[in-house]
Amino acid sequence: MSEELYVEVGVHQGLVLSPLLFVIVVDEITANDREGLLMEILYADDLVLISETLVELKEEIYKWKDTFERKG
């Protein structure tokens, strides 16, 4: 039986470790769902999604949303 772990306490805003910790967590959560550079760019605590059409962009947004929801 596996237990899901949830973070109950975060880091203080402005802490220099915040962007690094964010990228480490997002990298681990999305390791199997990323499409790669040029279509998805992670920098500090920002995520940029790039698509050729609005429909493709919406699909990418929902894919990321589902990934994060699955991981809690």
Jmol script that loads the backbone (N, CA, C; Angstrom):
load data "model"
ATOM      1  N   MET A   1       0.845  -1.177   0.000  1.00  0.00           N
ATOM      2  CA  MET A   1       0.000   0.000   0.000  1.00  0.00           C
ATOM      3  C   MET A   1       0.887   1.235   0.000  1.00  0.00           C
ATOM      4  N   SER A   2       0.728   2.089  -0.993  1.00  0.00           N
ATOM      5  CA  SER A   2       1.566   3.278  -1.063  1.00  0.00           C
ATOM      6  C   SER A   2       0.819   4.491  -0.527  1.00  0.00           C
ATOM      7  N   GLU A   3       1.539   5.293   0.205  1.00  0.00           N
ATOM      8  CA  GLU A   3       0.968   6.528   0.735  1.00  0.00           C
ATOM      9  C   GLU A   3       1.430   7.681  -0.127  1.00  0.00           C
ATOM     10  N   GLU A   4       0.534   8.609  -0.397  1.00  0.00           N
ATOM     11  CA  GLU A   4       0.899   9.798  -1.141  1.00  0.00           C
ATOM     12  C   GLU A   4       1.471  10.815  -0.182  1.00  0.00           C
ATOM     13  N   LEU A   5       2.554  11.458  -0.570  1.00  0.00           N
ATOM     14  CA  LEU A   5       3.183  12.474   0.259  1.00  0.00           C
ATOM     15  C   LEU A   5       2.839  13.850  -0.273  1.00  0.00           C
ATOM     16  N   TYR A   6       2.478  14.742   0.609  1.00  0.00           N
ATOM     17  CA  TYR A   6       2.154  16.104   0.229  1.00  0.00           C
ATOM     18  C   TYR A   6       2.998  17.068   1.040  1.00  0.00           C
ATOM     19  N   VAL A   7       3.428  18.120   0.411  1.00  0.00           N
ATOM     20  CA  VAL A   7       4.200  19.146   1.098  1.00  0.00           C
ATOM     21  C   VAL A   7       3.238  20.013   1.894  1.00  0.00           C
ATOM     22  N   GLU A   8       3.525  20.157   3.176  1.00  0.00           N
ATOM     23  CA  GLU A   8       2.665  20.967   4.033  1.00  0.00           C
ATOM     24  C   GLU A   8       3.296  22.304   4.375  1.00  0.00           C
ATOM     25  N   VAL A   9       4.617  22.417   4.230  1.00  0.00           N
ATOM     26  CA  VAL A   9       5.317  23.655   4.536  1.00  0.00           C
ATOM     27  C   VAL A   9       6.222  23.969   3.356  1.00  0.00           C
ATOM     28  N   GLY A  10       6.195  25.206   2.889  1.00  0.00           N
ATOM     29  CA  GLY A  10       7.023  25.603   1.761  1.00  0.00           C
ATOM     30  C   GLY A  10       8.208  26.433   2.208  1.00  0.00           C
ATOM     31  N   VAL A  11       8.930  26.968   1.249  1.00  0.00           N
ATOM     32  CA  VAL A  11      10.055  27.852   1.554  1.00  0.00           C
ATOM     33  C   VAL A  11       9.560  29.286   1.544  1.00  0.00           C
ATOM     34  N   HIS A  12      10.285  30.153   2.202  1.00  0.00           N
ATOM     35  CA  HIS A  12       9.903  31.567   2.258  1.00  0.00           C
ATOM     36  C   HIS A  12      10.071  32.209   0.885  1.00  0.00           C
ATOM     37  N   GLN A  13       9.159  33.102   0.556  1.00  0.00           N
ATOM     38  CA  GLN A  13       9.238  33.811  -0.715  1.00  0.00           C
ATOM     39  C   GLN A  13      10.509  34.642  -0.739  1.00  0.00           C
ATOM     40  N   GLY A  14      11.212  34.603  -1.835  1.00  0.00           N
ATOM     41  CA  GLY A  14      12.446  35.354  -1.981  1.00  0.00           C
ATOM     42  C   GLY A  14      13.686  34.569  -1.588  1.00  0.00           C
ATOM     43  N   LEU A  15      13.521  33.402  -1.019  1.00  0.00           N
ATOM     44  CA  LEU A  15      14.658  32.570  -0.637  1.00  0.00           C
ATOM     45  C   LEU A  15      15.391  32.125  -1.897  1.00  0.00           C
ATOM     46  N   VAL A  16      16.704  32.207  -1.895  1.00  0.00           N
ATOM     47  CA  VAL A  16      17.467  31.871  -3.102  1.00  0.00           C
ATOM     48  C   VAL A  16      17.311  30.424  -3.530  1.00  0.00           C
ATOM     49  N   LEU A  17      16.923  29.555  -2.628  1.00  0.00           N
ATOM     50  CA  LEU A  17      16.731  28.149  -2.993  1.00  0.00           C
ATOM     51  C   LEU A  17      15.390  27.891  -3.676  1.00  0.00           C
ATOM     52  N   SER A  18      14.460  28.826  -3.576  1.00  0.00           N
ATOM     53  CA  SER A  18      13.107  28.604  -4.120  1.00  0.00           C
ATOM     54  C   SER A  18      13.110  28.198  -5.591  1.00  0.00           C
ATOM     55  N   PRO A  19      13.765  28.952  -6.487  1.00  0.00           N
ATOM     56  CA  PRO A  19      13.741  28.552  -7.905  1.00  0.00           C
ATOM     57  C   PRO A  19      14.374  27.189  -8.140  1.00  0.00           C
ATOM     58  N   LEU A  20      15.467  26.891  -7.440  1.00  0.00           N
ATOM     59  CA  LEU A  20      16.130  25.606  -7.613  1.00  0.00           C
ATOM     60  C   LEU A  20      15.236  24.457  -7.163  1.00  0.00           C
ATOM     61  N   LEU A  21      14.633  24.593  -6.001  1.00  0.00           N
ATOM     62  CA  LEU A  21      13.738  23.552  -5.502  1.00  0.00           C
ATOM     63  C   LEU A  21      12.538  23.372  -6.420  1.00  0.00           C
ATOM     64  N   PHE A  22      11.989  24.478  -6.929  1.00  0.00           N
ATOM     65  CA  PHE A  22      10.860  24.405  -7.847  1.00  0.00           C
ATOM     66  C   PHE A  22      11.229  23.604  -9.094  1.00  0.00           C
ATOM     67  N   VAL A  23      12.374  23.910  -9.692  1.00  0.00           N
ATOM     68  CA  VAL A  23      12.796  23.235 -10.918  1.00  0.00           C
ATOM     69  C   VAL A  23      13.048  21.750 -10.657  1.00  0.00           C
ATOM     70  N   ILE A  24      13.642  21.422  -9.520  1.00  0.00           N
ATOM     71  CA  ILE A  24      13.890  20.015  -9.194  1.00  0.00           C
ATOM     72  C   ILE A  24      12.569  19.250  -9.085  1.00  0.00           C
ATOM     73  N   VAL A  25      11.597  19.830  -8.395  1.00  0.00           N
ATOM     74  CA  VAL A  25      10.306  19.172  -8.217  1.00  0.00           C
ATOM     75  C   VAL A  25       9.571  19.047  -9.546  1.00  0.00           C
ATOM     76  N   VAL A  26       9.500  20.126 -10.312  1.00  0.00           N
ATOM     77  CA  VAL A  26       8.803  20.085 -11.605  1.00  0.00           C
ATOM     78  C   VAL A  26       9.494  19.108 -12.550  1.00  0.00           C
ATOM     79  N   ASP A  27      10.811  19.069 -12.536  1.00  0.00           N
ATOM     80  CA  ASP A  27      11.540  18.138 -13.389  1.00  0.00           C
ATOM     81  C   ASP A  27      11.186  16.694 -13.061  1.00  0.00           C
ATOM     82  N   GLU A  28      11.118  16.375 -11.783  1.00  0.00           N
ATOM     83  CA  GLU A  28      10.781  15.015 -11.363  1.00  0.00           C
ATOM     84  C   GLU A  28       9.326  14.665 -11.695  1.00  0.00           C
ATOM     85  N   ILE A  29       8.416  15.587 -11.433  1.00  0.00           N
ATOM     86  CA  ILE A  29       6.995  15.340 -11.676  1.00  0.00           C
ATOM     87  C   ILE A  29       6.704  15.135 -13.153  1.00  0.00           C
ATOM     88  N   THR A  30       7.392  15.883 -14.003  1.00  0.00           N
ATOM     89  CA  THR A  30       7.063  15.874 -15.428  1.00  0.00           C
ATOM     90  C   THR A  30       8.042  15.072 -16.279  1.00  0.00           C
ATOM     91  N   ALA A  31       8.912  14.311 -15.661  1.00  0.00           N
ATOM     92  CA  ALA A  31       9.964  13.596 -16.404  1.00  0.00           C
ATOM     93  C   ALA A  31       9.416  12.753 -17.552  1.00  0.00           C
ATOM     94  N   ASN A  32       8.269  12.132 -17.372  1.00  0.00           N
ATOM     95  CA  ASN A  32       7.725  11.240 -18.402  1.00  0.00           C
ATOM     96  C   ASN A  32       6.760  11.930 -19.362  1.00  0.00           C
ATOM     97  N   ASP A  33       6.422  13.196 -19.094  1.00  0.00           N
ATOM     98  CA  ASP A  33       5.397  13.861 -19.895  1.00  0.00           C
ATOM     99  C   ASP A  33       5.914  15.022 -20.737  1.00  0.00           C
ATOM    100  N   ARG A  34       7.182  15.348 -20.619  1.00  0.00           N
ATOM    101  CA  ARG A  34       7.713  16.499 -21.353  1.00  0.00           C
ATOM    102  C   ARG A  34       7.955  16.161 -22.815  1.00  0.00           C
ATOM    103  N   GLU A  35       7.779  17.163 -23.665  1.00  0.00           N
ATOM    104  CA  GLU A  35       8.017  16.986 -25.094  1.00  0.00           C
ATOM    105  C   GLU A  35       9.411  17.457 -25.482  1.00  0.00           C
ATOM    106  N   GLY A  36       9.974  18.374 -24.735  1.00  0.00           N
ATOM    107  CA  GLY A  36      11.334  18.800 -25.011  1.00  0.00           C
ATOM    108  C   GLY A  36      11.471  20.279 -25.282  1.00  0.00           C
ATOM    109  N   LEU A  37      12.722  20.693 -25.329  1.00  0.00           N
ATOM    110  CA  LEU A  37      13.069  22.089 -25.546  1.00  0.00           C
ATOM    111  C   LEU A  37      12.450  22.607 -26.835  1.00  0.00           C
ATOM    112  N   LEU A  38      12.169  23.842 -26.857  1.00  0.00           N
ATOM    113  CA  LEU A  38      11.529  24.603 -27.932  1.00  0.00           C
ATOM    114  C   LEU A  38      10.011  24.563 -27.829  1.00  0.00           C
ATOM    115  N   MET A  39       9.443  23.514 -27.297  1.00  0.00           N
ATOM    116  CA  MET A  39       7.996  23.477 -27.111  1.00  0.00           C
ATOM    117  C   MET A  39       7.628  23.704 -25.646  1.00  0.00           C
ATOM    118  N   GLU A  40       8.547  23.379 -24.744  1.00  0.00           N
ATOM    119  CA  GLU A  40       8.330  23.571 -23.308  1.00  0.00           C
ATOM    120  C   GLU A  40       9.631  24.076 -22.696  1.00  0.00           C
ATOM    121  N   ILE A  41       9.578  25.234 -22.084  1.00  0.00           N
ATOM    122  CA  ILE A  41      10.766  25.819 -21.491  1.00  0.00           C
ATOM    123  C   ILE A  41      10.507  26.067 -20.008  1.00  0.00           C
ATOM    124  N   LEU A  42      11.353  25.494 -19.164  1.00  0.00           N
ATOM    125  CA  LEU A  42      11.284  25.708 -17.723  1.00  0.00           C
ATOM    126  C   LEU A  42      12.450  26.601 -17.337  1.00  0.00           C
ATOM    127  N   TYR A  43      12.159  27.698 -16.646  1.00  0.00           N
ATOM    128  CA  TYR A  43      13.209  28.587 -16.174  1.00  0.00           C
ATOM    129  C   TYR A  43      12.801  29.135 -14.816  1.00  0.00           C
ATOM    130  N   ALA A  44      13.631  28.876 -13.812  1.00  0.00           N
ATOM    131  CA  ALA A  44      13.325  29.284 -12.431  1.00  0.00           C
ATOM    132  C   ALA A  44      11.940  28.772 -12.081  1.00  0.00           C
ATOM    133  N   ASP A  45      10.986  29.675 -11.817  1.00  0.00           N
ATOM    134  CA  ASP A  45       9.641  29.202 -11.469  1.00  0.00           C
ATOM    135  C   ASP A  45       8.636  29.523 -12.571  1.00  0.00           C
ATOM    136  N   ASP A  46       9.107  29.578 -13.803  1.00  0.00           N
ATOM    137  CA  ASP A  46       8.247  29.870 -14.953  1.00  0.00           C
ATOM    138  C   ASP A  46       8.196  28.680 -15.897  1.00  0.00           C
ATOM    139  N   LEU A  47       7.079  28.555 -16.587  1.00  0.00           N
ATOM    140  CA  LEU A  47       6.890  27.526 -17.599  1.00  0.00           C
ATOM    141  C   LEU A  47       6.365  28.209 -18.854  1.00  0.00           C
ATOM    142  N   VAL A  48       7.009  27.968 -19.977  1.00  0.00           N
ATOM    143  CA  VAL A  48       6.567  28.526 -21.250  1.00  0.00           C
ATOM    144  C   VAL A  48       6.184  27.366 -22.155  1.00  0.00           C
ATOM    145  N   LEU A  49       4.961  27.405 -22.679  1.00  0.00           N
ATOM    146  CA  LEU A  49       4.498  26.401 -23.637  1.00  0.00           C
ATOM    147  C   LEU A  49       4.356  27.083 -24.994  1.00  0.00           C
ATOM    148  N   ILE A  50       4.854  26.425 -26.027  1.00  0.00           N
ATOM    149  CA  ILE A  50       4.811  26.987 -27.372  1.00  0.00           C
ATOM    150  C   ILE A  50       4.139  25.988 -28.298  1.00  0.00           C
ATOM    151  N   SER A  51       3.183  26.467 -29.096  1.00  0.00           N
ATOM    152  CA  SER A  51       2.497  25.613 -30.058  1.00  0.00           C
ATOM    153  C   SER A  51       2.228  26.390 -31.329  1.00  0.00           C
ATOM    154  N   GLU A  52       1.987  25.652 -32.388  1.00  0.00           N
ATOM    155  CA  GLU A  52       1.703  26.278 -33.679  1.00  0.00           C
ATOM    156  C   GLU A  52       0.267  26.787 -33.767  1.00  0.00           C
ATOM    157  N   THR A  53      -0.656  26.133 -33.053  1.00  0.00           N
ATOM    158  CA  THR A  53      -2.058  26.535 -33.107  1.00  0.00           C
ATOM    159  C   THR A  53      -2.624  26.658 -31.693  1.00  0.00           C
ATOM    160  N   LEU A  54      -3.721  27.351 -31.581  1.00  0.00           N
ATOM    161  CA  LEU A  54      -4.391  27.499 -30.294  1.00  0.00           C
ATOM    162  C   LEU A  54      -4.891  26.152 -29.776  1.00  0.00           C
ATOM    163  N   VAL A  55      -5.365  25.304 -30.666  1.00  0.00           N
ATOM    164  CA  VAL A  55      -5.850  23.970 -30.275  1.00  0.00           C
ATOM    165  C   VAL A  55      -4.712  23.159 -29.659  1.00  0.00           C
ATOM    166  N   GLU A  56      -3.544  23.155 -30.286  1.00  0.00           N
ATOM    167  CA  GLU A  56      -2.394  22.432 -29.758  1.00  0.00           C
ATOM    168  C   GLU A  56      -1.964  23.001 -28.404  1.00  0.00           C
ATOM    169  N   LEU A  57      -2.020  24.325 -28.262  1.00  0.00           N
ATOM    170  CA  LEU A  57      -1.657  24.960 -27.004  1.00  0.00           C
ATOM    171  C   LEU A  57      -2.598  24.531 -25.878  1.00  0.00           C
ATOM    172  N   LYS A  58      -3.893  24.513 -26.168  1.00  0.00           N
ATOM    173  CA  LYS A  58      -4.867  24.063 -25.174  1.00  0.00           C
ATOM    174  C   LYS A  58      -4.610  22.617 -24.770  1.00  0.00           C
ATOM    175  N   GLU A  59      -4.267  21.762 -25.737  1.00  0.00           N
ATOM    176  CA  GLU A  59      -3.954  20.366 -25.436  1.00  0.00           C
ATOM    177  C   GLU A  59      -2.742  20.263 -24.523  1.00  0.00           C
ATOM    178  N   GLU A  60      -1.719  21.084 -24.790  1.00  0.00           N
ATOM    179  CA  GLU A  60      -0.525  21.094 -23.945  1.00  0.00           C
ATOM    180  C   GLU A  60      -0.850  21.561 -22.532  1.00  0.00           C
ATOM    181  N   ILE A  61      -1.654  22.592 -22.411  1.00  0.00           N
ATOM    182  CA  ILE A  61      -2.038  23.104 -21.090  1.00  0.00           C
ATOM    183  C   ILE A  61      -2.763  22.027 -20.305  1.00  0.00           C
ATOM    184  N   TYR A  62      -3.708  21.340 -20.936  1.00  0.00           N
ATOM    185  CA  TYR A  62      -4.454  20.278 -20.249  1.00  0.00           C
ATOM    186  C   TYR A  62      -3.550  19.096 -19.900  1.00  0.00           C
ATOM    187  N   LYS A  63      -2.575  18.802 -20.763  1.00  0.00           N
ATOM    188  CA  LYS A  63      -1.637  17.721 -20.471  1.00  0.00           C
ATOM    189  C   LYS A  63      -0.835  18.036 -19.206  1.00  0.00           C
ATOM    190  N   TRP A  64      -0.326  19.270 -19.109  1.00  0.00           N
ATOM    191  CA  TRP A  64       0.429  19.676 -17.919  1.00  0.00           C
ATOM    192  C   TRP A  64      -0.471  19.685 -16.687  1.00  0.00           C
ATOM    193  N   LYS A  65      -1.685  20.190 -16.857  1.00  0.00           N
ATOM    194  CA  LYS A  65      -2.629  20.235 -15.735  1.00  0.00           C
ATOM    195  C   LYS A  65      -2.900  18.832 -15.220  1.00  0.00           C
ATOM    196  N   ASP A  66      -3.161  17.886 -16.129  1.00  0.00           N
ATOM    197  CA  ASP A  66      -3.423  16.496 -15.736  1.00  0.00           C
ATOM    198  C   ASP A  66      -2.211  15.874 -15.044  1.00  0.00           C
ATOM    199  N   THR A  67      -1.022  16.167 -15.556  1.00  0.00           N
ATOM    200  CA  THR A  67       0.200  15.644 -14.944  1.00  0.00           C
ATOM    201  C   THR A  67       0.339  16.100 -13.504  1.00  0.00           C
ATOM    202  N   PHE A  68       0.143  17.396 -13.261  1.00  0.00           N
ATOM    203  CA  PHE A  68       0.261  17.918 -11.900  1.00  0.00           C
ATOM    204  C   PHE A  68      -0.844  17.379 -10.993  1.00  0.00           C
ATOM    205  N   GLU A  69      -2.050  17.238 -11.509  1.00  0.00           N
ATOM    206  CA  GLU A  69      -3.156  16.712 -10.696  1.00  0.00           C
ATOM    207  C   GLU A  69      -2.913  15.240 -10.336  1.00  0.00           C
ATOM    208  N   ARG A  70      -2.367  14.453 -11.267  1.00  0.00           N
ATOM    209  CA  ARG A  70      -2.065  13.047 -10.975  1.00  0.00           C
ATOM    210  C   ARG A  70      -1.041  12.915  -9.857  1.00  0.00           C
ATOM    211  N   LYS A  71      -0.115  13.847  -9.809  1.00  0.00           N
ATOM    212  CA  LYS A  71       0.948  13.794  -8.804  1.00  0.00           C
ATOM    213  C   LYS A  71       0.539  14.457  -7.486  1.00  0.00           C
ATOM    214  N   GLY A  72      -0.634  15.064  -7.436  1.00  0.00           N
ATOM    215  CA  GLY A  72      -1.114  15.674  -6.204  1.00  0.00           C
ATOM    216  C   GLY A  72      -0.515  17.017  -5.941  1.00  0.00           C
TER     217      GLY A  72
END
end "model"
wireframe off; spacefill off
backbone 0.3
color backbone group
